[in-house]
Amino acid sequence: MADRGGRGGGGCCPPLDLMRSEPMHLVQIIIPMESAHLTVSYLGDIGLVQFKDLNADKSPFQRTYANQIKRCGEMARKLRFFREQMLKASISPSTTPMTRNNIDFDDLEIKLGELETELVEVNANSEKLQRTYNELLEYKLVLHKAGEFFHSARNDAAAQHRDTEARQVGDASLDSPLLLEQEMQTDPSKQIKLGFISGLVPKEKSMAFERILFRATRGNLFLKQVPIDDPVKDPVSGEKIAKNVFVIFYSGERAKTKILKICEAFGANRYPFMDDVGKQLLMIDEVSAKIQELKTTIDVGLLHRDNLLKNIGYQFELWYHLVRTEKSVYHTLNMLSLDVTKKCLVAEGWSPVFAANQIQDVLQRATFDSKSQVGSIFQVLHTRESPPTYFRTNKFTSAFQEIVDAYGVAKYQEANPGVYSIITFPFLFAVMFGDWGHGLCLLAVTLFLIFREKKLSSQKLGDIMEMVFGGRYLILMMAIFSIYTGLIYNEFFSVPFEIFGPSAYACRDASCRDATIDGLIKVRRTYPFGLDPTWHGSRSELPFLNSLKMKMSILIGVAQMNLGIVMSYFNGRFFRNAVNIWFQFIPQLIFLNSLFGYLSLLIIVKWCTGATADLYHVMIYMFLSPTDDLGENQLFPGQKTLQLVLLLLAFISVPWMLLPKPFLLKKQHEQRHQGQAYARLQTTDNGSLEEQDHDSHHHEEFEFSEVFVHQLIHTIEFVLGAVSNTASYLRLWALSLAHSELSSVFYDKVLLLAWGFNNVIILIVGLIVFIFATVGVLLVMETLSAFLHALRLHWVEFMNKFYEGDGYKFSPFSFALLAEEDE
């Protein structure tokens, strides 16, 4: 909505009013069928109409343009498929200038279907070829590894046979075999025939594979496994997997059946192998030739697919934008109702008052471009329905408005707290974060984001970085105010500096110590801006800085709560009547300022006069002993009398808020009810509707008990809230003190301690620890903590006094918003 503000107004916009939302009206547009699509498209370009759904009782499948939306959904699916394929091929879509009429929607639908069919076919062929290629690679590995095994086994058998023959010649009489053994060696029919199976099994499954084979065959097999040096692509999954080449020797068909089932269960790929050496060499040559041939074919196929995807990528953004806008147009057209003649579409929606002329110009242009014989009709409808809320914001004010909208969207024409938040939010943050060294760090980061915002805005950032970038101008204000309050506190990474001149105090003699104020005398004029550096350092044990922060927190809190009560008066229909002004607005101001406004006055008087009065004692005994003399705690003449008057007003204001208002509302209701019989008849249609609504409203029963209980709850809530909210503002003091003490600890116990060792390595380590502690704790965690506390003070202590926040946002039909959606 921030970006739409600049376009929506054009040259006809009134001056920007941040306090109130834009005036809205309900409009009706009657559009001929032949120009409906183009009209809605043009209205989506300007983004100034929020259409109402006039077909809410119909399901999506019963609406007029359900088939068109289905077509757009199918085209969007194809485009998502193209995007996935381009991501897999590492091809980025190129941006081209997008114009609406450079391609026909029906032609695009046909073209996308053809491209999808071609791409699916290319992928299917490529997958088949790639699988065959991976199988041949595995087969080649099996031929090599199993061939080496058979060759080694054949050599070992030949050597063993020669050794056996040599022993038999030398020891024929002693080692001659038995008769049965001789028969078995000489009779081939009695020899056992072994079969073998070769293939590859995943290395991680090889041990389990071997154990299952051993148990299934009861040990009647011989298994040889050889690991492969590099992982190979599995033909089925296409992933690279470490595998072992195996050769299994078995005896019998039953054992073979079991082995085949186990191989299938473990995902072991089996490949044929011949024990003949000549056939092995021929098979290796044949497989190598096929691999080379397939490699060439696959490369050609991949090149064709990449060229196809590149051609798609050249126009992908254009097609995606066209399909997305067409789908949104048909969604909007489905919200329009057909008239009885079925020749026109009737649209109703909300639009800003300033946009009426611009909308009419768009309607005329759509009629001309569509060559329609009948123009669209634009008229304003009168309604009692609450309009949506529309604040025109820009990149600077949008972050502050989002803070308010996170609490609740303002009602139509309700006072907008976002205007005050531009100043009050960063200032409350800075009161807690005040350190001009840390403020400069925040400022540097923010300026980097601002100077590179054009580049960063077009990039996809992480969720956290996206939030930080969106609030860059909010952080800029927080940094500037932190520098300002840091100069007031005179703290630069907790270290005081004599920026505006030397300290106004000096030691009177050698007995003067930093730990106390004894021996200090004023030798110069008062330090011109901020806190005198003398009160820092080891003198931080003294309550000067803490007292300043605590009293400043009370002043800020009382001022902001008064602002909240005053805002309730300006908040339109809530307080603009005599009953609310006299019996709610005025007593609230009196109660708050009789107690806490008076405390603020005492703080200011004490600062101006330099008195040593104990304000705690003054406020406590104002209630316990209001008639006692103030003695040394008196700050000005007539203070005692003023306290009695203020105390009396505070006590009177409570029943003032509670009792009169319910009785006056009852009396007003009775008077209105008695005057209904003599009300003048309205002749106009609008007047009749208003009169009927007026009568129906006042015929309702007036429940005095409910009104009284509501007022009682409101009174108790305000009285207790005034006390608790004032105490809640002391978090400004507590957070500021915590921030200062943490910064002092990191400076004293890390940086200065490392400096005292006179060792370069220790100094570097200490400096690194100090930097990381400062960035991690003070610039990240403390920033977040101060931000959240400032957020709470705005939502609870400030906005709940006047802000309803139960409206709803103006959400126009706009093509600009489609870019933010992730389909």
Solvent accessible surface area in square Angstrom, and as a share of the most:
residue,aa,sasa,rsa
1,M,50,0.22
2,A,25,0.19
3,D,106,0.55
4,R,7,0.03
5,G,8,0.08
6,G,67,0.65
7,R,103,0.38
8,G,1,0.01
9,G,2,0.02
10,G,57,0.55
11,G,91,0.87
12,C,66,0.40
13,C,33,0.20
14,P,64,0.40
15,P,123,0.77
16,L,89,0.44
17,D,74,0.38
18,L,48,0.24
19,M,51,0.23
20,R,45,0.16
21,S,2,0.01
22,E,11,0.05
23,P,69,0.43
24,M,14,0.06
25,H,28,0.12
26,L,10,0.05
27,V,1,0.00
28,Q,29,0.13
29,I,2,0.01
30,I,46,0.23
31,I,0,0.00
32,P,5,0.03
33,M,65,0.29
34,E,106,0.47
35,S,0,0.00
36,A,1,0.01
37,H,59,0.27
38,L,41,0.20
39,T,0,0.00
40,V,0,0.00
41,S,0,0.00
42,Y,24,0.09
43,L,1,0.00
44,G,0,0.00
45,D,64,0.33
46,I,21,0.11
47,G,0,0.00
48,L,1,0.00
49,V,1,0.01
50,Q,32,0.14
51,F,17,0.07
52,K,56,0.24
53,D,57,0.30
54,L,57,0.28
55,N,14,0.07
56,A,80,0.62
57,D,132,0.68
58,K,90,0.38
59,S,47,0.30
60,P,95,0.60
61,F,182,0.76
62,Q,125,0.56
63,R,41,0.15
64,T,73,0.42
65,Y,27,0.10
66,A,24,0.19
67,N,113,0.58
68,Q,51,0.23
69,I,29,0.15
70,K,155,0.66
71,R,78,0.29
72,C,0,0.00
73,G,23,0.22
74,E,75,0.34
75,M,1,0.00
76,A,4,0.03
77,R,94,0.34
78,K,23,0.10
79,L,0,0.00
80,R,93,0.34
81,F,44,0.18
82,F,0,0.00
83,R,76,0.28
84,E,97,0.43
85,Q,17,0.07
86,M,1,0.01
87,L,128,0.64
88,K,153,0.65
89,A,22,0.17
90,S,101,0.65
91,I,23,0.12
92,S,93,0.60
93,P,44,0.28
94,S,44,0.28
95,T,119,0.69
96,T,51,0.30
97,P,122,0.77
98,M,99,0.44
99,T,80,0.47
100,R,75,0.27
101,N,140,0.72
102,N,77,0.39
103,I,39,0.20
104,D,76,0.39
105,F,29,0.12
106,D,74,0.38
107,D,83,0.43
108,L,0,0.00
109,E,48,0.22
110,I,109,0.56
111,K,83,0.35
112,L,0,0.00
113,G,21,0.20
114,E,111,0.50
115,L,24,0.12
116,E,27,0.12
117,T,90,0.52
118,E,65,0.29
119,L,0,0.00
120,V,74,0.43
121,E,102,0.46
122,V,20,0.11
123,N,21,0.11
124,A,41,0.32
125,N,74,0.38
126,S,21,0.13
127,E,120,0.54
128,K,142,0.60
129,L,51,0.25
130,Q,53,0.23
131,R,116,0.42
132,T,57,0.33
133,Y,34,0.13
134,N,5,0.02
135,E,62,0.28
136,L,23,0.11
137,L,63,0.31
138,E,1,0.00
139,Y,20,0.08
140,K,62,0.26
141,L,46,0.23
142,V,0,0.00
143,L,2,0.01
144,H,77,0.34
145,K,41,0.17
146,A,1,0.01
147,G,14,0.13
148,E,108,0.48
149,F,31,0.13
150,F,23,0.09
151,H,107,0.48
152,S,57,0.37
153,A,44,0.34
154,R,100,0.37
155,N,76,0.39
156,D,92,0.48
157,A,59,0.46
158,A,44,0.34
159,A,39,0.30
160,Q,126,0.56
161,H,110,0.49
162,R,149,0.54
163,D,79,0.41
164,T,44,0.25
165,E,83,0.37
166,A,70,0.54
167,R,143,0.52
168,Q,81,0.36
169,V,127,0.73
170,G,61,0.59
171,D,61,0.32
172,A,65,0.50
173,S,101,0.65
174,L,150,0.75
175,D,86,0.44
176,S,65,0.42
177,P,43,0.27
178,L,131,0.65
179,L,130,0.65
180,L,116,0.58
181,E,85,0.38
182,Q,73,0.32
183,E,69,0.31
184,M,92,0.41
185,Q,116,0.52
186,T,104,0.61
187,D,44,0.23
188,P,98,0.62
189,S,99,0.64
190,K,102,0.43
191,Q,104,0.46
192,I,139,0.70
193,K,179,0.76
194,L,114,0.57
195,G,23,0.22
196,F,57,0.24
197,I,18,0.09
198,S,3,0.02
199,G,0,0.00
200,L,0,0.00
201,V,0,0.00
202,P,12,0.08
203,K,98,0.42
204,E,150,0.67
205,K,77,0.33
206,S,8,0.05
207,M,122,0.54
208,A,36,0.28
209,F,0,0.00
210,E,72,0.32
211,R,122,0.44
212,I,68,0.34
213,L,0,0.00
214,F,122,0.51
215,R,168,0.61
216,A,32,0.25
217,T,11,0.06
218,R,214,0.78
219,G,27,0.26
220,N,105,0.54
221,L,37,0.18
222,F,109,0.45
223,L,30,0.15
224,K,75,0.32
225,Q,41,0.18
226,V,41,0.24
227,P,69,0.43
228,I,19,0.10
229,D,130,0.67
230,D,101,0.52
231,P,72,0.45
232,V,22,0.12
233,K,85,0.36
234,D,15,0.08
235,P,10,0.06
236,V,104,0.60
237,S,65,0.42
238,G,38,0.36
239,E,114,0.51
240,K,142,0.60
241,I,48,0.24
242,A,43,0.33
243,K,2,0.01
244,N,12,0.06
245,V,3,0.01
246,F,0,0.00
247,V,3,0.02
248,I,0,0.00
249,F,36,0.15
250,Y,20,0.08
251,S,54,0.35
252,G,44,0.43
253,E,127,0.57
254,R,192,0.70
255,A,14,0.11
256,K,68,0.29
257,T,67,0.39
258,K,82,0.35
259,I,0,0.00
260,L,52,0.26
261,K,134,0.57
262,I,20,0.10
263,C,0,0.00
264,E,137,0.62
265,A,85,0.66
266,F,36,0.15
267,G,41,0.39
268,A,9,0.07
269,N,29,0.15
270,R,119,0.43
271,Y,28,0.11
272,P,91,0.57
273,F,19,0.08
274,M,69,0.31
275,D,75,0.39
276,D,70,0.36
277,V,74,0.42
278,G,40,0.38
279,K,111,0.47
280,Q,14,0.06
281,L,107,0.53
282,L,127,0.63
283,M,39,0.18
284,I,29,0.14
285,D,94,0.49
286,E,84,0.38
287,V,4,0.02
288,S,37,0.24
289,A,63,0.49
290,K,95,0.40
291,I,19,0.10
292,Q,119,0.53
293,E,117,0.52
294,L,25,0.13
295,K,91,0.38
296,T,78,0.45
297,T,61,0.35
298,I,10,0.05
299,D,65,0.34
300,V,94,0.54
301,G,24,0.23
302,L,61,0.30
303,L,114,0.57
304,H,85,0.38
305,R,45,0.17
306,D,41,0.21
307,N,69,0.35
308,L,15,0.07
309,L,0,0.00
310,K,94,0.40
311,N,89,0.46
312,I,1,0.01
313,G,2,0.02
314,Y,120,0.46
315,Q,68,0.30
316,F,1,0.00
317,E,55,0.25
318,L,11,0.06
319,W,3,0.01
320,Y,17,0.07
321,H,53,0.24
322,L,15,0.08
323,V,3,0.01
324,R,36,0.13
325,T,2,0.01
326,E,12,0.05
327,K,60,0.25
328,S,16,0.10
329,V,1,0.00
330,Y,28,0.11
331,H,92,0.41
332,T,6,0.04
333,L,2,0.01
334,N,7,0.04
335,M,50,0.22
336,L,5,0.02
337,S,29,0.19
338,L,69,0.34
339,D,39,0.20
340,V,148,0.85
341,T,80,0.47
342,K,146,0.62
343,K,146,0.62
344,C,29,0.17
345,L,1,0.00
346,V,24,0.14
347,A,1,0.01
348,E,36,0.16
349,G,1,0.01
350,W,6,0.02
351,S,0,0.00
352,P,0,0.00
353,V,69,0.40
354,F,23,0.10
355,A,0,0.00
356,A,19,0.15
357,N,100,0.51
358,Q,43,0.19
359,I,0,0.00
360,Q,69,0.31
361,D,86,0.45
362,V,6,0.03
363,L,6,0.03
364,Q,121,0.54
365,R,115,0.42
366,A,0,0.00
367,T,23,0.13
368,F,163,0.68
369,D,64,0.33
370,S,32,0.20
371,K,172,0.73
372,S,15,0.10
373,Q,173,0.77
374,V,88,0.51
375,G,36,0.34
376,S,24,0.15
377,I,93,0.47
378,F,37,0.15
379,Q,76,0.34
380,V,67,0.39
381,L,49,0.24
382,H,153,0.68
383,T,62,0.36
384,R,159,0.58
385,E,81,0.36
386,S,66,0.42
387,P,21,0.13
388,P,0,0.00
389,T,2,0.01
390,Y,0,0.00
391,F,8,0.03
392,R,22,0.08
393,T,14,0.08
394,N,70,0.36
395,K,111,0.47
396,F,62,0.26
397,T,16,0.09
398,S,26,0.17
399,A,13,0.10
400,F,1,0.00
401,Q,12,0.05
402,E,98,0.44
403,I,14,0.07
404,V,0,0.00
405,D,22,0.11
406,A,73,0.56
407,Y,82,0.31
408,G,13,0.12
409,V,28,0.16
410,A,1,0.00
411,K,42,0.18
412,Y,59,0.22
413,Q,63,0.28
414,E,4,0.02
415,A,0,0.00
416,N,3,0.01
417,P,0,0.00
418,G,4,0.04
419,V,41,0.23
420,Y,63,0.24
421,S,1,0.00
422,I,27,0.14
423,I,95,0.48
424,T,30,0.17
425,F,0,0.00
426,P,0,0.00
427,F,52,0.22
428,L,2,0.01
429,F,0,0.00
430,A,0,0.00
431,V,0,0.00
432,M,3,0.01
433,F,1,0.00
434,G,3,0.03
435,D,1,0.00
436,W,46,0.16
437,G,1,0.01
438,H,0,0.00
439,G,0,0.00
440,L,74,0.37
441,C,42,0.25
442,L,18,0.09
443,L,35,0.18
444,A,63,0.49
445,V,86,0.50
446,T,1,0.01
447,L,61,0.31
448,F,102,0.42
449,L,2,0.01
450,I,28,0.14
451,F,161,0.67
452,R,93,0.34
453,E,25,0.11
454,K,179,0.76
455,K,107,0.45
456,L,20,0.10
457,S,73,0.47
458,S,96,0.62
459,Q,82,0.36
460,K,206,0.87
461,L,42,0.21
462,G,47,0.45
463,D,121,0.63
464,I,131,0.67
465,M,76,0.34
466,E,87,0.39
467,M,139,0.62
468,V,49,0.28
469,F,13,0.05
470,G,42,0.40
471,G,10,0.10
472,R,25,0.09
473,Y,26,0.10
474,L,10,0.05
475,I,32,0.16
476,L,29,0.14
477,M,29,0.13
478,M,3,0.01
479,A,0,0.00
480,I,83,0.42
481,F,35,0.15
482,S,0,0.00
483,I,31,0.16
484,Y,99,0.38
485,T,1,0.01
486,G,0,0.00
487,L,42,0.21
488,I,36,0.18
489,Y,0,0.00
490,N,4,0.02
491,E,3,0.01
492,F,55,0.23
493,F,38,0.16
494,S,19,0.12
495,V,34,0.19
496,P,37,0.23
497,F,88,0.37
498,E,98,0.44
499,I,78,0.39
500,F,77,0.32
501,G,26,0.25
502,P,74,0.46
503,S,12,0.08
504,A,1,0.01
505,Y,66,0.25
506,A,37,0.28
507,C,69,0.42
508,R,151,0.55
509,D,71,0.37
510,A,111,0.86
511,S,90,0.58
512,C,17,0.10
513,R,179,0.65
514,D,88,0.46
515,A,48,0.38
516,T,58,0.34
517,I,77,0.39
518,D,104,0.54
519,G,9,0.09
520,L,30,0.15
521,I,69,0.35
522,K,111,0.47
523,V,70,0.40
524,R,116,0.42
525,R,177,0.64
526,T,88,0.51
527,Y,14,0.05
528,P,73,0.46
529,F,72,0.30
530,G,32,0.31
531,L,25,0.12
532,D,10,0.05
533,P,17,0.10
534,T,21,0.12
535,W,37,0.13
536,H,15,0.07
537,G,50,0.48
538,S,59,0.38
539,R,13,0.05
540,S,59,0.38
541,E,144,0.64
542,L,38,0.19
543,P,85,0.53
544,F,81,0.34
545,L,19,0.09
546,N,42,0.21
547,S,32,0.20
548,L,40,0.20
549,K,2,0.01
550,M,28,0.13
551,K,21,0.09
552,M,31,0.14
553,S,0,0.00
554,I,22,0.11
555,L,36,0.18
556,I,26,0.13
557,G,0,0.00
558,V,6,0.04
559,A,62,0.48
560,Q,10,0.04
561,M,0,0.00
562,N,28,0.14
563,L,49,0.25
564,G,0,0.00
565,I,1,0.00
566,V,53,0.31
567,M,3,0.01
568,S,1,0.01
569,Y,70,0.27
570,F,90,0.37
571,N,1,0.01
572,G,21,0.20
573,R,167,0.61
574,F,47,0.20
575,F,21,0.09
576,R,143,0.52
577,N,63,0.32
578,A,67,0.52
579,V,11,0.06
580,N,20,0.10
581,I,42,0.21
582,W,143,0.50
583,F,44,0.18
584,Q,16,0.07
585,F,29,0.12
586,I,42,0.21
587,P,0,0.00
588,Q,11,0.05
589,L,42,0.21
590,I,41,0.21
591,F,12,0.05
592,L,1,0.00
593,N,51,0.26
594,S,3,0.02
595,L,16,0.08
596,F,27,0.11
597,G,15,0.14
598,Y,3,0.01
599,L,25,0.13
600,S,13,0.08
601,L,77,0.39
602,L,0,0.00
603,I,2,0.01
604,I,82,0.42
605,V,28,0.16
606,K,44,0.19
607,W,111,0.39
608,C,105,0.63
609,T,86,0.50
610,G,58,0.56
611,A,36,0.28
612,T,133,0.77
613,A,2,0.02
614,D,66,0.34
615,L,15,0.08
616,Y,137,0.52
617,H,74,0.33
618,V,0,0.00
619,M,31,0.14
620,I,94,0.48
621,Y,91,0.35
622,M,1,0.00
623,F,94,0.39
624,L,126,0.63
625,S,34,0.22
626,P,36,0.23
627,T,89,0.52
628,D,79,0.41
629,D,122,0.63
630,L,23,0.11
631,G,55,0.53
632,E,160,0.72
633,N,14,0.07
634,Q,86,0.38
635,L,23,0.12
636,F,48,0.20
637,P,122,0.77
638,G,47,0.45
639,Q,0,0.00
640,K,65,0.27
641,T,87,0.50
642,L,59,0.29
643,Q,4,0.02
644,L,67,0.33
645,V,73,0.42
646,L,28,0.14
647,L,17,0.08
648,L,109,0.54
649,L,62,0.31
650,A,6,0.05
651,F,130,0.54
652,I,79,0.40
653,S,0,0.00
654,V,47,0.27
655,P,56,0.35
656,W,64,0.23
657,M,1,0.00
658,L,31,0.15
659,L,80,0.40
660,P,38,0.24
661,K,27,0.12
662,P,0,0.00
663,F,115,0.48
664,L,58,0.29
665,L,51,0.26
666,K,80,0.34
667,K,115,0.49
668,Q,67,0.30
669,H,33,0.15
670,E,80,0.36
671,Q,103,0.46
672,R,102,0.37
673,H,94,0.42
674,Q,130,0.58
675,G,37,0.35
676,Q,36,0.16
677,A,91,0.71
678,Y,189,0.72
679,A,48,0.38
680,R,195,0.71
681,L,155,0.77
682,Q,75,0.33
683,T,130,0.76
684,T,86,0.50
685,D,117,0.61
686,N,80,0.41
687,G,9,0.08
688,S,36,0.23
689,L,112,0.55
690,E,93,0.42
691,E,39,0.17
692,Q,115,0.51
693,D,63,0.32
694,H,86,0.38
695,D,44,0.23
696,S,66,0.43
697,H,106,0.47
698,H,13,0.06
699,H,119,0.53
700,E,106,0.47
701,E,148,0.66
702,F,54,0.22
703,E,86,0.38
704,F,58,0.24
705,S,69,0.45
706,E,114,0.51
707,V,37,0.21
708,F,58,0.24
709,V,77,0.44
710,H,124,0.55
711,Q,7,0.03
712,L,64,0.32
713,I,102,0.52
714,H,49,0.22
715,T,3,0.02
716,I,86,0.44
717,E,112,0.50
718,F,21,0.09
719,V,31,0.18
720,L,115,0.57
721,G,16,0.15
722,A,2,0.01
723,V,77,0.44
724,S,63,0.40
725,N,14,0.07
726,T,11,0.06
727,A,57,0.44
728,S,14,0.09
729,Y,0,0.00
730,L,55,0.27
731,R,52,0.19
732,L,0,0.00
733,W,71,0.25
734,A,51,0.40
735,L,26,0.13
736,S,3,0.02
737,L,52,0.26
738,A,43,0.33
739,H,2,0.01
740,S,14,0.09
741,E,84,0.38
742,L,60,0.30
743,S,3,0.02
744,S,33,0.22
745,V,72,0.41
746,F,30,0.12
747,Y,53,0.20
748,D,60,0.31
749,K,135,0.57
750,V,33,0.19
751,L,37,0.19
752,L,80,0.40
753,L,105,0.52
754,A,8,0.06
755,W,164,0.57
756,G,56,0.54
757,F,118,0.49
758,N,145,0.75
759,N,66,0.34
760,V,106,0.61
761,I,125,0.64
762,I,67,0.34
763,L,53,0.26
764,I,89,0.45
765,V,80,0.46
766,G,7,0.07
767,L,82,0.41
768,I,82,0.42
769,V,72,0.41
770,F,24,0.10
771,I,87,0.44
772,F,146,0.61
773,A,18,0.14
774,T,6,0.04
775,V,70,0.40
776,G,31,0.30
777,V,42,0.24
778,L,2,0.01
779,L,28,0.14
780,V,86,0.49
781,M,123,0.55
782,E,21,0.10
783,T,22,0.13
784,L,103,0.51
785,S,32,0.21
786,A,3,0.02
787,F,50,0.21
788,L,94,0.47
789,H,51,0.23
790,A,0,0.00
791,L,24,0.12
792,R,92,0.34
793,L,0,0.00
794,H,1,0.01
795,W,62,0.22
796,V,58,0.33
797,E,0,0.00
798,F,0,0.00
799,M,1,0.00
800,N,73,0.37
801,K,37,0.16
802,F,11,0.04
803,Y,12,0.05
804,E,85,0.38
805,G,13,0.13
806,D,91,0.47
807,G,24,0.23
808,Y,88,0.33
809,K,72,0.30
810,F,3,0.01
811,S,69,0.45
812,P,8,0.05
813,F,29,0.12
814,S,4,0.03
815,F,19,0.08
816,A,48,0.37
817,L,48,0.24
818,L,18,0.09
819,A,77,0.60
820,E,134,0.60
821,E,94,0.42
822,D,139,0.72
823,E,81,0.36
